[in-house]
Amino acid sequence: MRDNKTPDSVEATDRLPEDRNWIASTGMDRRKLLVGGAFAAGFAAACQPVASTTVQTDAEDITEQTASVKATDGFAVPLFVAKPKGGKPAPVIIVVHEIFGVHEWIKDICRRFAKAGYCAIAPDLFARHGDATKEADFKALIDTIVSKAPDAQVMADIDSTYAWAAQNGGDASRRGITGFCWGGRVVWLYAAHSKALDGGVAFYGRVVGKPTPLQPSSAIEEAAKINAPVLGQYGGKDKGIPVADLDLMKAKLKALGKAPPSDITVYPDADHGFMADYRPSYNELAAKAAWTATLDWFGKYVRK
């Protein structure tokens, strides 16, 4: 049977439903290694315990802050910001969170980008619906927070975040976006939404899927509108995003003249969530290669 009814769907009877794939990728029942203290307390409640492989990036030569931006509907969207100390305004990278919200790992990704010379901003795109970092029950997290965020609102909030960056030490004439899992799908959609984007990197974001009233289109359905080069980075063992989906997306991008430069890389031995060094899905070899590829991509298309 087909996973959805769009013309771009593929036969994939072994595709794990998205919510189950999100939950399975945490793997927390398989590992009991902890990173202790206040650091661990900064992670999403649904992601405990935190694995010992977790990276902690120091704040030397960077500044970080919490702020908010007034969205188009008047809501104050919380922001986490990390950027290099001093110097000229840095190119802006929006970091789109997973289903777990803006917790410590997302903040650390921002610090890593700041170390690389970018103004990295993680907007809390779930904040209107609750605090995803505090919800330990996966069903409640998905049903009451994640599923309530409309694509249109997410796109508008990201637009507002870039506008905020332009007034607060970022060079918003150079724009990149990256995201993980739920946020990986957002990267593809935002590349189709914005004509001002310079480049995107999507980590294991679903490219096909069943439409809902709040999330009406999949990445593959929006492919013709993509305005900026996107690099997709995926795990070959991902049970929710089979390689057949990625092959279909690659073929669609090529047929539309979007690839090259857009491209999709599959790391054969990696699973969903392979970048997440705070949980057992982490694959060190794939994560290091993907991070290098990410910095190279943004260096080519965003930093310029």
Stockholm file with secondary structure:
# STOCKHOLM 1.0

chainA/1-304         MRDNKTPDSVEATDRLPEDRNWIASTGMDRRKLLVGGAFAAGFAAACQPVASTTVQTDAEDITEQTASVKATDGFAVPLFVAKPKGGKPAPVIIVVHEIFGVHEWIKDICRRFAKAGYCAIAPDLFARHGDATKEADFKALIDTIVSKAPDAQVMADIDSTYAWAAQNGGDASRRGITGFCWGGRVVWLYAAHSKALDGGVAFYGRVVGKPTPLQPSSAIEEAAKINAPVLGQYGGKDKGIPVADLDLMKAKLKALGKAPPSDITVYPDADHGFMADYRPSYNELAAKAAWTATLDWFGKYVRK
#=GR chainA/1-304 SS CBSSSSTTCCBCTTCCCHHHHHHHHHCGGGCCCCCCHHHHHTSCGGGCSCCTTCCCCCCTTEEEEEEEEECTTSCEEEEEEEEESSSSCEEEEEEECCTTCSCHHHHHHHHHHHHTTCEEEEECTTGGGCCGGGCCCHHHHHHHTGGGCCHHHHHHHHHHHHHHHHTTTEEEEEEEEEEETHHHHHHHHHHHHCSSCCEEEEESCCSSCCCCSSSCCCTGGGGGGCCSCEEEEEETTCSSSCHHHHHHHHHHHHHTTCTTTSEEEEETTCCTTTTCTTSTTCCHHHHHHHHHHHHHHHIIIIIC
#=GC SS_cons         CBSSSSTTCCBCTTCCCHHHHHHHHHCGGGCCCCCCHHHHHTSCGGGCSCCTTCCCCCCTTEEEEEEEEECTTSCEEEEEEEEESSSSCEEEEEEECCTTCSCHHHHHHHHHHHHTTCEEEEECTTGGGCCGGGCCCHHHHHHHTGGGCCHHHHHHHHHHHHHHHHTTTEEEEEEEEEEETHHHHHHHHHHHHCSSCCEEEEESCCSSCCCCSSSCCCTGGGGGGCCSCEEEEEETTCSSSCHHHHHHHHHHHHHTTCTTTSEEEEETTCCTTTTCTTSTTCCHHHHHHHHHHHHHHHIIIIIC
//
